[in-house]
Amino acid sequence: MKNLFYRLIIFLDTAQENDTNYNIAWFMANNFYRIADMRISELASECFVSPATISRFCRALGYENFAHLKQECYTFHSDDKKFNNLINIPLETMKSNPEIATQEYVNQVIAYISDLPRILDWKEIDATLKLIHDCDSVAFFGTQFSQSAALHFQTDLLMLEKFTMAYMDSSRQLDCAKELTKDSVAIIMTVNGYFTGSGFKILQYLKKSGCKVVLMTCNPELDIKIPIDHTILLGQSKNRKTGKHSLLTAVELMSLRYYSLYYPSIQELKGHIL
């Protein structure tokens, strides 16, 4: 369900205000609790568009149709524990004693990250970094926090003179996947493996392209249903709600490793310029 909010935010943060999809996303974000009880004609009327436009927008969000989106909205409304899955801290603890809640959460994060020196396979990471360095077409795929981490990695790589692609919008990720070839590299970041559902079409295009595929995940049992060339495991199945911290830590370590292996010295840069 969080994916719907995430995609609405992407539209509102990246689209122009005169874009039709922006107007639909704005209405949905500001009237979310009405959507589950609205007919498609009612939503279209409120947004001053046709029902067909609403249907196209729903598909752009990753839903089969408006009815599919409505069902998820209804499920969200009926769930009185919407935020209990954010972190493994009892809500009552946070309410009554945020200091204790803070310490408990910090302890969980420390425990999870402390496994990284044992879990990270640097042979797999180095092979991935070599692919990134050698290939002209490198793209990251993921959703929510995972794609934010990909954007962070993309920025670091660009500072090291390596251009990669990491689109936040799912439709642009799909278009990107369609353009990849056997000479491309696709890096899939999915902390818990949820991308296998929302990114099903993207995965099929990656398989069709024959590109090299790298999987970064905290779920050792994840099967993405397509061939994988390298897997970078970031943690174990226990307590995956803190796995995002392992992903971000691994990304920053990979940036530093890339810098140590491939970034030219000042002398080399001067020679290149001359």
NUMI-49167 format. One record per residue (C-alpha): residue number from 1; residue in three letters; z, y, x. Coordinates in nm, 2 decimals, padded with zeros to 4 digits. Example, Ala and Ser with C-alpha at 12.3 -4.5 7.8 and 13.67 -1.06 7.14 Angstrom:
2
num->1&residuo->ALA&z->00.78&y->-00.45&x->01.23 .
num->2&residuo->SER&z->00.71&y->-00.11&x->01.37 .
end
This chain:
274
num->1&residuo->MET&z->00.00&y->00.00&x->00.00 .
num->2&residuo->LYS&z->00.08&y->00.24&x->00.29 .
num->3&residuo->ASN&z->-00.29&y->00.21&x->00.39 .
num->4&residuo->LEU&z->-00.39&y->00.40&x->00.07 .
num->5&residuo->PHE&z->-00.17&y->00.70&x->00.17 .
num->6&residuo->TYR&z->-00.29&y->00.68&x->00.53 .
num->7&residuo->ARG&z->-00.66&y->00.69&x->00.42 .
num->8&residuo->LEU&z->-00.59&y->00.98&x->00.18 .
num->9&residuo->ILE&z->-00.43&y->01.17&x->00.47 .
num->10&residuo->ILE&z->-00.73&y->01.10&x->00.69 .
num->11&residuo->PHE&z->-00.97&y->01.25&x->00.43 .
num->12&residuo->LEU&z->-00.75&y->01.56&x->00.38 .
num->13&residuo->ASP&z->-00.71&y->01.61&x->00.76 .
num->14&residuo->THR&z->-01.07&y->01.56&x->00.85 .
num->15&residuo->ALA&z->-01.30&y->01.65&x->00.56 .
num->16&residuo->GLN&z->-01.42&y->02.00&x->00.47 .
num->17&residuo->GLU&z->-01.25&y->02.15&x->00.16 .
num->18&residuo->ASN&z->-01.59&y->02.18&x->-00.01 .
num->19&residuo->ASP&z->-01.65&y->01.80&x->00.04 .
num->20&residuo->THR&z->-01.64&y->01.61&x->-00.29 .
num->21&residuo->ASN&z->-01.43&y->01.34&x->-00.14 .
num->22&residuo->TYR&z->-01.18&y->01.60&x->-00.02 .
num->23&residuo->ASN&z->-01.13&y->01.72&x->-00.37 .
num->24&residuo->ILE&z->-01.08&y->01.36&x->-00.50 .
num->25&residuo->ALA&z->-00.83&y->01.28&x->-00.22 .
num->26&residuo->TRP&z->-00.65&y->01.61&x->-00.29 .
num->27&residuo->PHE&z->-00.61&y->01.53&x->-00.66 .
num->28&residuo->MET&z->-00.49&y->01.18&x->-00.59 .
num->29&residuo->ALA&z->-00.24&y->01.29&x->-00.33 .
num->30&residuo->ASN&z->-00.09&y->01.55&x->-00.56 .
num->31&residuo->ASN&z->-00.10&y->01.34&x->-00.88 .
num->32&residuo->PHE&z->-00.05&y->01.00&x->-00.74 .
num->33&residuo->TYR&z->00.20&y->00.88&x->-01.00 .
num->34&residuo->ARG&z->-00.06&y->00.95&x->-01.27 .
num->35&residuo->ILE&z->-00.34&y->00.73&x->-01.12 .
num->36&residuo->ALA&z->-00.21&y->00.40&x->-01.24 .
num->37&residuo->ASP&z->-00.23&y->00.51&x->-01.60 .
num->38&residuo->MET&z->-00.56&y->00.69&x->-01.59 .
num->39&residuo->ARG&z->-00.91&y->00.57&x->-01.69 .
num->40&residuo->ILE&z->-01.19&y->00.63&x->-01.44 .
num->41&residuo->SER&z->-01.35&y->00.88&x->-01.68 .
num->42&residuo->GLU&z->-01.02&y->01.08&x->-01.69 .
num->43&residuo->LEU&z->-00.99&y->01.09&x->-01.31 .
num->44&residuo->ALA&z->-01.36&y->01.19&x->-01.29 .
num->45&residuo->SER&z->-01.31&y->01.47&x->-01.54 .
num->46&residuo->GLU&z->-01.00&y->01.60&x->-01.35 .
num->47&residuo->CYS&z->-01.20&y->01.61&x->-01.02 .
num->48&residuo->PHE&z->-01.52&y->01.75&x->-01.19 .
num->49&residuo->VAL&z->-01.73&y->01.45&x->-01.06 .
num->50&residuo->SER&z->-01.90&y->01.15&x->-01.22 .
num->51&residuo->PRO&z->-01.73&y->00.81&x->-01.26 .
num->52&residuo->ALA&z->-01.99&y->00.68&x->-01.01 .
num->53&residuo->THR&z->-01.86&y->00.92&x->-00.75 .
num->54&residuo->ILE&z->-01.50&y->00.80&x->-00.81 .
num->55&residuo->SER&z->-01.62&y->00.44&x->-00.76 .
num->56&residuo->ARG&z->-01.79&y->00.53&x->-00.43 .
num->57&residuo->PHE&z->-01.48&y->00.70&x->-00.32 .
num->58&residuo->CYS&z->-01.27&y->00.39&x->-00.40 .
num->59&residuo->ARG&z->-01.50&y->00.18&x->-00.19 .
num->60&residuo->ALA&z->-01.47&y->00.43&x->00.09 .
num->61&residuo->LEU&z->-01.10&y->00.38&x->00.08 .
num->62&residuo->GLY&z->-01.15&y->00.00&x->00.11 .
num->63&residuo->TYR&z->-01.11&y->-00.10&x->-00.25 .
num->64&residuo->GLU&z->-01.36&y->-00.30&x->-00.45 .
num->65&residuo->ASN&z->-01.36&y->-00.06&x->-00.74 .
num->66&residuo->PHE&z->-01.13&y->00.18&x->-00.93 .
num->67&residuo->ALA&z->-00.95&y->-00.10&x->-01.11 .
num->68&residuo->HIS&z->-00.86&y->-00.25&x->-00.77 .
num->69&residuo->LEU&z->-00.71&y->00.08&x->-00.66 .
num->70&residuo->LYS&z->-00.52&y->00.12&x->-00.99 .
num->71&residuo->GLN&z->-00.37&y->-00.22&x->-00.95 .
num->72&residuo->GLU&z->-00.23&y->-00.13&x->-00.61 .
num->73&residuo->CYS&z->-00.09&y->00.20&x->-00.75 .
num->74&residuo->TYR&z->00.08&y->00.02&x->-01.03 .
num->75&residuo->THR&z->00.23&y->-00.23&x->-00.79 .
num->76&residuo->PHE&z->00.36&y->00.06&x->-00.58 .
num->77&residuo->HIS&z->00.52&y->00.22&x->-00.88 .
num->78&residuo->SER&z->00.70&y->-00.10&x->-00.99 .
num->79&residuo->ASP&z->00.85&y->-00.15&x->-00.64 .
num->80&residuo->ASP&z->01.19&y->00.01&x->-00.61 .
num->81&residuo->LYS&z->01.22&y->-00.08&x->-00.24 .
num->82&residuo->LYS&z->00.92&y->00.13&x->-00.12 .
num->83&residuo->PHE&z->01.08&y->00.24&x->00.21 .
num->84&residuo->ASN&z->01.30&y->-00.06&x->00.30 .
num->85&residuo->ASN&z->01.02&y->-00.20&x->00.53 .
num->86&residuo->LEU&z->01.00&y->00.11&x->00.75 .
num->87&residuo->ILE&z->01.27&y->-00.01&x->01.00 .
num->88&residuo->ASN&z->01.53&y->-00.29&x->01.00 .
num->89&residuo->ILE&z->01.82&y->-00.07&x->00.90 .
num->90&residuo->PRO&z->02.01&y->-00.10&x->00.57 .
num->91&residuo->LEU&z->01.95&y->00.20&x->00.35 .
num->92&residuo->GLU&z->02.32&y->00.23&x->00.28 .
num->93&residuo->THR&z->02.40&y->00.25&x->00.65 .
num->94&residuo->MET&z->02.15&y->00.53&x->00.69 .
num->95&residuo->LYS&z->02.30&y->00.71&x->00.39 .
num->96&residuo->SER&z->02.66&y->00.67&x->00.48 .
num->97&residuo->ASN&z->02.65&y->00.68&x->00.86 .
num->98&residuo->PRO&z->02.32&y->00.80&x->01.02 .
num->99&residuo->GLU&z->02.48&y->00.79&x->01.37 .
num->100&residuo->ILE&z->02.55&y->00.41&x->01.34 .
num->101&residuo->ALA&z->02.20&y->00.36&x->01.19 .
num->102&residuo->THR&z->02.05&y->00.55&x->01.49 .
num->103&residuo->GLN&z->02.23&y->00.33&x->01.74 .
num->104&residuo->GLU&z->02.13&y->00.01&x->01.56 .
num->105&residuo->TYR&z->01.77&y->00.11&x->01.56 .
num->106&residuo->VAL&z->01.77&y->00.22&x->01.92 .
num->107&residuo->ASN&z->01.92&y->-00.12&x->02.01 .
num->108&residuo->GLN&z->01.64&y->-00.30&x->01.83 .
num->109&residuo->VAL&z->01.37&y->-00.10&x->02.01 .
num->110&residuo->ILE&z->01.53&y->-00.15&x->02.35 .
num->111&residuo->ALA&z->01.56&y->-00.52&x->02.28 .
num->112&residuo->TYR&z->01.19&y->-00.55&x->02.18 .
num->113&residuo->ILE&z->01.05&y->-00.34&x->02.46 .
num->114&residuo->SER&z->01.27&y->-00.52&x->02.72 .
num->115&residuo->ASP&z->01.06&y->-00.83&x->02.66 .
num->116&residuo->LEU&z->00.74&y->-00.66&x->02.78 .
num->117&residuo->PRO&z->00.77&y->-00.74&x->03.15 .
num->118&residuo->ARG&z->00.79&y->-01.11&x->03.06 .
num->119&residuo->ILE&z->00.53&y->-01.10&x->02.79 .
num->120&residuo->LEU&z->00.25&y->-00.88&x->02.92 .
num->121&residuo->ASP&z->-00.03&y->-01.08&x->03.09 .
num->122&residuo->TRP&z->-00.17&y->-00.84&x->03.35 .
num->123&residuo->LYS&z->-00.46&y->-01.07&x->03.43 .
num->124&residuo->GLU&z->-00.58&y->-01.02&x->03.07 .
num->125&residuo->ILE&z->-00.50&y->-00.65&x->03.09 .
num->126&residuo->ASP&z->-00.69&y->-00.61&x->03.41 .
num->127&residuo->ALA&z->-00.99&y->-00.80&x->03.27 .
num->128&residuo->THR&z->-00.98&y->-00.57&x->02.97 .
num->129&residuo->LEU&z->-00.97&y->-00.26&x->03.19 .
num->130&residuo->LYS&z->-01.26&y->-00.38&x->03.39 .
num->131&residuo->LEU&z->-01.46&y->-00.42&x->03.07 .
num->132&residuo->ILE&z->-01.37&y->-00.07&x->02.97 .
num->133&residuo->HIS&z->-01.47&y->00.07&x->03.31 .
num->134&residuo->ASP&z->-01.80&y->-00.12&x->03.33 .
num->135&residuo->CYS&z->-01.92&y->-00.09&x->02.98 .
num->136&residuo->ASP&z->-02.10&y->00.22&x->02.84 .
num->137&residuo->SER&z->-02.01&y->00.13&x->02.48 .
num->138&residuo->VAL&z->-01.63&y->00.08&x->02.41 .
num->139&residuo->ALA&z->-01.48&y->00.12&x->02.07 .
num->140&residuo->PHE&z->-01.12&y->00.08&x->01.93 .
num->141&residuo->PHE&z->-01.05&y->-00.05&x->01.59 .
num->142&residuo->GLY&z->-00.73&y->-00.05&x->01.38 .
num->143&residuo->THR&z->-00.53&y->00.12&x->01.11 .
num->144&residuo->GLN&z->-00.24&y->00.35&x->01.07 .
num->145&residuo->PHE&z->-00.01&y->00.36&x->01.38 .
num->146&residuo->SER&z->-00.23&y->00.12&x->01.58 .
num->147&residuo->GLN&z->-00.53&y->00.35&x->01.55 .
num->148&residuo->SER&z->-00.31&y->00.65&x->01.65 .
num->149&residuo->ALA&z->-00.21&y->00.46&x->01.96 .
num->150&residuo->ALA&z->-00.59&y->00.39&x->02.02 .
num->151&residuo->LEU&z->-00.65&y->00.77&x->01.99 .
num->152&residuo->HIS&z->-00.38&y->00.82&x->02.25 .
num->153&residuo->PHE&z->-00.54&y->00.57&x->02.48 .
num->154&residuo->GLN&z->-00.88&y->00.72&x->02.42 .
num->155&residuo->THR&z->-00.75&y->01.06&x->02.52 .
num->156&residuo->ASP&z->-00.60&y->00.92&x->02.85 .
num->157&residuo->LEU&z->-00.93&y->00.75&x->02.93 .
num->158&residuo->LEU&z->-01.13&y->01.07&x->02.87 .
num->159&residuo->MET&z->-00.90&y->01.25&x->03.11 .
num->160&residuo->LEU&z->-01.00&y->00.98&x->03.36 .
num->161&residuo->GLU&z->-01.37&y->01.04&x->03.29 .
num->162&residuo->LYS&z->-01.43&y->00.74&x->03.06 .
num->163&residuo->PHE&z->-01.56&y->00.81&x->02.71 .
num->164&residuo->THR&z->-01.47&y->00.56&x->02.44 .
num->165&residuo->MET&z->-01.48&y->00.57&x->02.06 .
num->166&residuo->ALA&z->-01.17&y->00.56&x->01.83 .
num->167&residuo->TYR&z->-01.25&y->00.68&x->01.48 .
num->168&residuo->MET&z->-00.95&y->00.73&x->01.25 .
num->169&residuo->ASP&z->-01.16&y->00.70&x->00.93 .
num->170&residuo->SER&z->-01.23&y->00.34&x->00.82 .
num->171&residuo->SER&z->-01.58&y->00.42&x->00.71 .
num->172&residuo->ARG&z->-01.67&y->00.56&x->01.05 .
num->173&residuo->GLN&z->-01.52&y->00.26&x->01.21 .
num->174&residuo->LEU&z->-01.75&y->00.04&x->01.00 .
num->175&residuo->ASP&z->-02.05&y->00.25&x->01.09 .
num->176&residuo->CYS&z->-01.95&y->00.22&x->01.46 .
num->177&residuo->ALA&z->-01.91&y->-00.16&x->01.43 .
num->178&residuo->LYS&z->-02.27&y->-00.18&x->01.29 .
num->179&residuo->GLU&z->-02.40&y->-00.01&x->01.60 .
num->180&residuo->LEU&z->-02.24&y->-00.23&x->01.86 .
num->181&residuo->THR&z->-02.44&y->-00.48&x->02.06 .
num->182&residuo->LYS&z->-02.37&y->-00.77&x->02.29 .
num->183&residuo->ASP&z->-02.32&y->-00.52&x->02.57 .
num->184&residuo->SER&z->-02.04&y->-00.34&x->02.39 .
num->185&residuo->VAL&z->-01.67&y->-00.39&x->02.39 .
num->186&residuo->ALA&z->-01.45&y->-00.38&x->02.08 .
num->187&residuo->ILE&z->-01.07&y->-00.35&x->02.12 .
num->188&residuo->ILE&z->-00.88&y->-00.44&x->01.81 .
num->189&residuo->MET&z->-00.52&y->-00.30&x->01.79 .
num->190&residuo->THR&z->-00.31&y->-00.45&x->01.51 .
num->191&residuo->VAL&z->00.06&y->-00.47&x->01.56 .
num->192&residuo->ASN&z->00.13&y->-00.72&x->01.28 .
num->193&residuo->GLY&z->-00.22&y->-00.84&x->01.20 .
num->194&residuo->TYR&z->-00.28&y->-00.64&x->00.88 .
num->195&residuo->PHE&z->-00.62&y->-00.53&x->01.01 .
num->196&residuo->THR&z->-00.76&y->-00.87&x->00.93 .
num->197&residuo->GLY&z->-00.74&y->-00.78&x->00.56 .
num->198&residuo->SER&z->-00.85&y->-00.42&x->00.55 .
num->199&residuo->GLY&z->-01.09&y->-00.46&x->00.84 .
num->200&residuo->PHE&z->-01.26&y->-00.77&x->00.72 .
num->201&residuo->LYS&z->-01.61&y->-00.62&x->00.70 .
num->202&residuo->ILE&z->-01.57&y->-00.46&x->01.04 .
num->203&residuo->LEU&z->-01.48&y->-00.79&x->01.20 .
num->204&residuo->GLN&z->-01.79&y->-00.95&x->01.05 .
num->205&residuo->TYR&z->-02.01&y->-00.69&x->01.21 .
num->206&residuo->LEU&z->-01.83&y->-00.74&x->01.54 .
num->207&residuo->LYS&z->-01.90&y->-01.11&x->01.52 .
num->208&residuo->LYS&z->-02.26&y->-01.04&x->01.44 .
num->209&residuo->SER&z->-02.30&y->-00.80&x->01.73 .
num->210&residuo->GLY&z->-02.19&y->-01.06&x->01.99 .
num->211&residuo->CYS&z->-01.99&y->-00.79&x->02.17 .
num->212&residuo->LYS&z->-01.69&y->-00.86&x->02.38 .
num->213&residuo->VAL&z->-01.37&y->-00.86&x->02.17 .
num->214&residuo->VAL&z->-01.02&y->-00.78&x->02.29 .
num->215&residuo->LEU&z->-00.72&y->-00.83&x->02.06 .
num->216&residuo->MET&z->-00.39&y->-00.64&x->02.11 .
num->217&residuo->THR&z->-00.11&y->-00.76&x->01.88 .
num->218&residuo->CYS&z->00.25&y->-00.85&x->01.84 .
num->219&residuo->ASN&z->00.16&y->-01.15&x->01.63 .
num->220&residuo->PRO&z->00.10&y->-01.45&x->01.85 .
num->221&residuo->GLU&z->-00.02&y->-01.66&x->01.56 .
num->222&residuo->LEU&z->-00.28&y->-01.41&x->01.44 .
num->223&residuo->ASP&z->-00.63&y->-01.55&x->01.37 .
num->224&residuo->ILE&z->-00.89&y->-01.28&x->01.31 .
num->225&residuo->LYS&z->-01.16&y->-01.54&x->01.23 .
num->226&residuo->ILE&z->-01.40&y->-01.42&x->01.51 .
num->227&residuo->PRO&z->-01.43&y->-01.52&x->01.88 .
num->228&residuo->ILE&z->-01.19&y->-01.34&x->02.11 .
num->229&residuo->ASP&z->-01.26&y->-01.29&x->02.48 .
num->230&residuo->HIS&z->-00.92&y->-01.15&x->02.58 .
num->231&residuo->THR&z->-00.58&y->-01.13&x->02.40 .
num->232&residuo->ILE&z->-00.30&y->-00.89&x->02.50 .
num->233&residuo->LEU&z->00.02&y->-01.01&x->02.34 .
num->234&residuo->LEU&z->00.27&y->-00.73&x->02.30 .
num->235&residuo->GLY&z->00.57&y->-00.92&x->02.16 .
num->236&residuo->GLN&z->00.69&y->-01.21&x->01.96 .
num->237&residuo->SER&z->00.70&y->-01.27&x->01.58 .
num->238&residuo->LYS&z->01.06&y->-01.16&x->01.56 .
num->239&residuo->ASN&z->01.13&y->-00.81&x->01.44 .
num->240&residuo->ARG&z->00.77&y->-00.69&x->01.43 .
num->241&residuo->LYS&z->00.88&y->-00.37&x->01.26 .
num->242&residuo->THR&z->00.96&y->-00.23&x->01.61 .
num->243&residuo->GLY&z->00.64&y->-00.37&x->01.76 .
num->244&residuo->LYS&z->00.47&y->-00.03&x->01.74 .
num->245&residuo->HIS&z->00.69&y->00.09&x->02.03 .
num->246&residuo->SER&z->00.56&y->-00.20&x->02.24 .
num->247&residuo->LEU&z->00.21&y->-00.11&x->02.16 .
num->248&residuo->LEU&z->00.25&y->00.25&x->02.26 .
num->249&residuo->THR&z->00.44&y->00.15&x->02.58 .
num->250&residuo->ALA&z->00.16&y->-00.10&x->02.67 .
num->251&residuo->VAL&z->-00.11&y->00.16&x->02.61 .
num->252&residuo->GLU&z->00.06&y->00.41&x->02.84 .
num->253&residuo->LEU&z->00.10&y->00.14&x->03.11 .
num->254&residuo->MET&z->-00.27&y->00.05&x->03.07 .
num->255&residuo->SER&z->-00.36&y->00.41&x->03.12 .
num->256&residuo->LEU&z->-00.17&y->00.43&x->03.44 .
num->257&residuo->ARG&z->-00.31&y->00.10&x->03.56 .
num->258&residuo->TYR&z->-00.67&y->00.22&x->03.49 .
num->259&residuo->TYR&z->-00.59&y->00.54&x->03.68 .
num->260&residuo->SER&z->-00.46&y->00.33&x->03.98 .
num->261&residuo->LEU&z->-00.76&y->00.10&x->03.98 .
num->262&residuo->TYR&z->-01.06&y->00.32&x->03.89 .
num->263&residuo->TYR&z->-01.00&y->00.69&x->03.91 .
num->264&residuo->PRO&z->-01.18&y->00.83&x->04.22 .
num->265&residuo->SER&z->-00.99&y->01.01&x->04.49 .
num->266&residuo->ILE&z->-01.04&y->01.39&x->04.55 .
num->267&residuo->GLN&z->-01.26&y->01.31&x->04.85 .
num->268&residuo->GLU&z->-01.48&y->01.08&x->04.64 .
num->269&residuo->LEU&z->-01.51&y->01.35&x->04.37 .
num->270&residuo->LYS&z->-01.61&y->01.61&x->04.63 .
num->271&residuo->GLY&z->-01.87&y->01.37&x->04.77 .
num->272&residuo->HIS&z->-02.01&y->01.31&x->04.42 .
num->273&residuo->ILE&z->-02.03&y->01.68&x->04.35 .
num->274&residuo->LEU&z->-02.20&y->01.75&x->04.68 .
end
